[in-house]
Amino acid sequence: MCGIVGYTGTRNVKDILVEGLQKLEYRGYDSAGLAVHNGYLEIVKSKGNIDELRKKVIDMHDGTIGIAHTRWATHGEPSERNSHPHVSFSGDLVMVHNGIIENTDELKSRIKIKGYKCVSDTDTEVLLNYIDYKYQNNGKRILEALQDSLADVVGSYAIVIIEKAHHNRLVICRQGSPLVIGYDETGTYVASDIYALADHTDRFVFPDDGDIVIAGNNGIGEAFTSTGEAKVFCEKRYVIEDRGAGKDGFDHYMLKEIFEQPKIVSELVSGGINFESNIYSAKEIDKILEKIERITILGCGTSWHSGLIGRYIIEKYARIPVNTEYASEYRYRDPVITPGELVISISQSGETADTLAANKLAREAGAVTMGILNVRNSTLERNTDFQLYLKAGAEIGVASTKAYTSQLVIISLLTAYLGRLRGNGDNVSELAFSLQFLSGFMTEALKLSGVIKSIAHKYSVSDNFLFLGRGFNYPSALEGALKLKEISYIHAEGYPGAEMKHGPIALIDYHFPTLAIVTDRENRSKMISNIQEIKARGGKVIAFLSSDDKKTTSLVDDSLVLPSVPDVLSPILTAVPLQLFAYYIAVERECNVDQPRNLAKSVTVE
Ligand code: M6R
């Protein structure tokens, strides 16, 4: 989380920084700030989004070197005082930071006895002052100061520093948090991701963990590895796809992205499986996949939900054992990793800190690693053996919608591919065949948006919600609940239908509605029993049904009838009304749909 942009060169830096921040706002939007070195250091900050900062920047003097930051708070509330850039105690250094410093207290007490004081509540200022302390002790030589100080730091960081004494160089370091450096004939850029630099250059280098780079107006001046050896970077050229070109007449990006799904699904299905890799040829990948004996799927949030459905689909159709785990748990629980097992990391952004770390752990233990990704040129792309791309286009709404359904389609296609490769062709033929019709059914589901809106209107006053589903649709219940809570701030819980009796049923009363997902045939009768148990206790039930279900409508308070599809595809179809339901409730409650409070699109801290 947090977005960083910096530039040194011959251009006016203010526009580069503000436009860059705007593109990075998905990383955090609590507050923002910007520093320009015009011979002296001029800093502006504002609470809230970039538009607030933009107003203040107009009055700043122009300059040709600067750094900027959009914040997602970790230490200290969102406020101007806590926003970046921070200035060091001596006034010699100004810095922006993305990441979390875990030994802040220890560093703080070390500099406190040297007379250092902090004015903010942030870990960033402590880190900066620690660097400053070493800077003063090393004759104001920044390289030595960083080598001396960063060895004592525990945590993750991407930092960019400007020294008061140097108005044509940026000092750049990273450990665990992403940074990319770009350059053109006018100067050198740095940012948290390449989208912030897409309008300026197609020439990039990617610092590794522990690297320290001193960049001047003509690109990288000096670079060192974590062990102090001089480093030469290999330049990469990327032409960046357009990112989020407007709302196309929709009120919110989220709504636009929900409506884009049929087209994306149709293109994905007709495109089939296309592995990308810098390491293996397509034939080599097939050989690996023919032999794998087990699969682990890793992800966070919505990507974990699609991984859960992936487990159901791959096991049922391709008959390979699958374990799906929260990346954040896997990375710390000392898992048994079998060399040669396939570890699939699912991540829209490819930058989620826990997913990156879990993938790294698996790779180092000898697993074959694969990424299911949307954003190109991500850290996860560089750290996996091969990748499958969602091709969903930029997802701007913080709530994941089209990336989720695309992940499910890719997993379904992968399952069919694995099945055929491993001699289970008959088993997967129904799956492969029915995928072709999915896009049309999603279009039908979108036509129900008026009905969904009126149900949402009726239930928008509820403070709690239970989402129930079974089998393939148990993860759908989790995803429906997540969508609702993240954008409407309603407390919602997702449960497998059968588990309701083991606790959650105690919550049920007239004011605690349940959304029951009954769109798959295999679990229908069992879900109906669960619905009856809720009705017997006075609970309200909304049911999402399929058109071949003639009975359930009469049992529930409100229902939505979706086209009937094979069970395996029902989570993909059901995702559409679940997303719309959350969306319309959030709109009804006047919530900020695209930028919900406390959230960021890409969770780059653990
Ligand atoms: O970029 P990723 O797919 O790795 O992100 C994982 C989660 O942070 C993400 O899915 C999050 O849960 C969404 N905001 C949910 O809508």
Residues whose N, C-alpha, C, O or C-beta is under 5 A from the ligand:
A	BS01	M6R	C300 G301 T302 S303 I346 S347 Q348 S349 G350 T352 V398 A399 S400 K601 V603
